[in-house]
Amino acid sequence: MSSLTMNAGVVVRSAGYFASDDERWDAVRRRDPAAVGAFVYAVRTTGVYCRPSCGARLPRWENVSFHATCADAAQAGFRPCKRCRPNESARAVASKKGPVDRKPAP
């Protein structure tokens, strides 16, 4: 049975729950927030790594690799996604989202 913990109101499963690539891929396809912190995935064609819950376009399965940590993905030559910012804490990402002050077009 999987180990569950509560993190900021979200149930987080232990890394052992996503033990196989098929389970990880399923979590990526579902954009499962419970998988955040268990692993990151990288896309060979873009050179980017993301959180499993990232809202970016779903990559093709054959272009994906899984990494235990952001550091592992970076060491493999991938850069963090600018959309989900996997190398920052979830709290830091949430605080940066807010109203955007844009100047009207001339």
N, C-alpha and C positions, 0 to 999 in steps of 0.2 A: 504494500500500500504506500502511496506517496505521502511525503511529509509536507504539511501545509503550515504556513505562517502568515500573519497579517502585517502588511507594510503600507502605512498611510491609507488604511481602509480598503486595500486591495489584497485579495488572497494570492499569495505567492507560493508556488510549488517549488520544492527543492530541485536542484539540478538533476538529481537522479530520476525525476519524473520524465524528463526529456532525454532519456538515455540513448535513443537511436536517432539516426538522421531522419527516418520517416516521421517520428513523433515531433522532431524539431520543425520539419517542413510543414507538417499539419498545423503547428502553432503559428508559423509565419503566414500560411494561407488564411488562417482565421484571425490574424492580427491579435493574438491572444495576450492580453495584458498580464496574465498570470505567468507568462514565460519571461517577462522582463527581469533581467538579473540572472537568469539561468544560463543564457548564452547570447551571443550576437551572431548575425549571419553576414557574410560578405558576398558581393557580386563581382565576379571576375571581369565582366565586360565594362563596368563603370569604375572599378577600383574603390568602391565605397563599402563600408560596413554599417549595419543598422541594428536597431532593437527589433525584436520579433513583432512588436506592435506598430511598427512604422507604417505610416499611411502612404508611402511612396508606391509607385507602380510595382506590382508583383513581378519579380524576375523569373526567368525560365529556370527550372529545376537544375538543368545541367550546368548553369553558370554560378550556382550557389555553393559556398563552403561554410561550415559552421565552426565557431571558435568559442572557447570557454569564457574568454574575457576580451575587453577592448584592447588591452595590451597585446594579447596574442594576435588579434586581427591586424593591429598596427605593425607588429613585428613581421607579419606576413606580407606587408606592403600596401595595406588598404588604409584609406583615410576615413574619418568619421562622416556620417551623413549630415548634411546641413539642415535637413528637415527634422529628424528625430533626435539629433545630437546625443548619440549613445555614450559619448565620453563624459557627459555632464550628468549630474544627478537629476532625477525626475523633478525634484522641487525647484532646482535652478532653471530648468527648461520651462516649467509652468510659470515662474515669475517673470520670464522674458516675454511670454505671450501676453498681449494686452492690446489696447488701442494703439493704432499706428497713426502718428501725426504726419499726414501727407499734405503737401502744398497743392493747391488747385492748379490745374493746367492753365497756362497763359492763353 
